[in-house]
Amino acid sequence: MIMNRREIIKRSAWLAFLAAILPDQLIAGQSKSNIRIGACDWSLGMNCDSRAFEVARQIGLEGVQVNMGSLENNMRLRDPVVQQQYLAASKSSGIKIAGLAIGELNTVPYKSDPRTDQWVWDSVDVAKALGVKVILLAFFYKNDLRKDEAGIKEVIRKLKMVAPKAEKMGITLGIESYLNADEHLNILQGVGSESVKVYYDFRNTADAGYDVISDMQRLGRESICELHMKENGFLLGKGTMNWQKIAEVLSKMGYHGGGWMQIEGATPKDADIVASYKSNLQFLKSSFHY
């Protein structure tokens, strides 16, 4: 159909009006939320183990965030043979590889141990081979950046070296830590790359003593690449986090991130993992309007 100039102007005005009153995803004809739900392999009791995909299938999850490996196994997912095992497990189970993480940075710290430079560099290639877009870099325990200006400076220096590679390959490096929004933004600005963002964990923010709502609003949707959903020692909805408010604020922010939220922990002591995660999954579907 060919429209004349007047019809084009009227159509443009109508679309502009709709864009002003409706969420972006409804304009595009999408559902209210397009964030998928996965879980960390270590929280499923299958750390660095491709059997995590079968556990995820039993639960009804859409994906699994996989740990790249450990010092002991030489970051096993760097091995193409192991990568093929994971891709096969994903295909046979129907569960996606939802993300990559380097949990070993907690004990072999990126901020100070030169061995980790190669790990992070190689993780970009691993992510590309597995078809994932986000790599979680963990900054806890020995890698904690709180009150460590020298450590933060070194992390910025290192990330500036690997960021161009990540950019070229369409991969995001996500910082998960106990830092607040301003401290995270300082790192992001220091690196100066769209490939480096914050891997946001609401529980971590609360445990560090910050107000979750104001902190994530200060950080802003463009600085957050992905979400961890957890309650240490409790099912989601049974702890102290105000998930309803979090869901409301994320919606108002128009957050979509990398397309995944990953359940981490959220299992009561001695509880069955599959049963717990089925409960957590249903809670998130209800709370975030899937």
Stockholm file with secondary structure:
# STOCKHOLM 1.0

chainA/1-290         MIMNRREIIKRSAWLAFLAAILPDQLIAGQSKSNIRIGACDWSLGMNCDSRAFEVARQIGLEGVQVNMGSLENNMRLRDPVVQQQYLAASKSSGIKIAGLAIGELNTVPYKSDPRTDQWVWDSVDVAKALGVKVILLAFFYKNDLRKDEAGIKEVIRKLKMVAPKAEKMGITLGIESYLNADEHLNILQGVGSESVKVYYDFRNTADAGYDVISDMQRLGRESICELHMKENGFLLGKGTMNWQKIAEVLSKMGYHGGGWMQIEGATPKDADIVASYKSNLQFLKSSFHY
#=GR chainA/1-290 SS CCCCHHHHHHHHHHHHHHHHHSCHHHHTTCCSCCCEEEEETTTTTCTTCTTHHHHHHHHTCSEEEEECCCTTTTCGGGSHHHHHHHHHHHHHHTCEEEEEEEGGGGTSCTTTCTHHHHHHHHHHHHHHHHTCCEEEEEECGGGCCTTCHHHHHHHHHHHHHHHHHHHHHTCEEEEEESCCHHHHHHHHHHHTCTTEEEEEEHHHHHHTTCCHHHHHHHHCGGGEEEEEECCTTSCTTSSSCCHHHHHHHHHHHTCCTTSEEEECCCCCTTCCHHHHHHHHHHHHHHHTTC
#=GC SS_cons         CCCCHHHHHHHHHHHHHHHHHSCHHHHTTCCSCCCEEEEETTTTTCTTCTTHHHHHHHHTCSEEEEECCCTTTTCGGGSHHHHHHHHHHHHHHTCEEEEEEEGGGGTSCTTTCTHHHHHHHHHHHHHHHHTCCEEEEEECGGGCCTTCHHHHHHHHHHHHHHHHHHHHHTCEEEEEESCCHHHHHHHHHHHTCTTEEEEEEHHHHHHTTCCHHHHHHHHCGGGEEEEEECCTTSCTTSSSCCHHHHHHHHHHHTCCTTSEEEECCCCCTTCCHHHHHHHHHHHHHHHTTC
//
